[in-house]
Amino acid sequence: MATFWTLVQRDTEAEVWVADASNIPGLAAEARDLPALYQAMEQVAPLLVKENLYRGMNVPEGVVHHEIVVIDGNKVVRERQSLTLPRD
């Protein structure tokens, strides 16, 4: 099963959480709180992974794991989402 990752950090000036690095090409998201950011990534990440299947990413069909690393000051939290890839 493929595992993808996204780094999430707090932008204190804009007062939002930002997904600012990922190995999912094209993934960029921000939200006022983490649950909203997770929901946004859960909606868009499977579409981006599926789109990139045709660009040479070696991704199996079905379900992939999305490891989310949240950096909040000195605290690091890891979350995992299981993403179901859309069917054609």
Summary of the structure (lengths in Angstrom):
residues: 88
radius of gyration: 13.1
end to end distance: 19.5
largest distance: 42.2
contacts: 236
relative contact order: 0.25
helix: 23%
strand: 44%
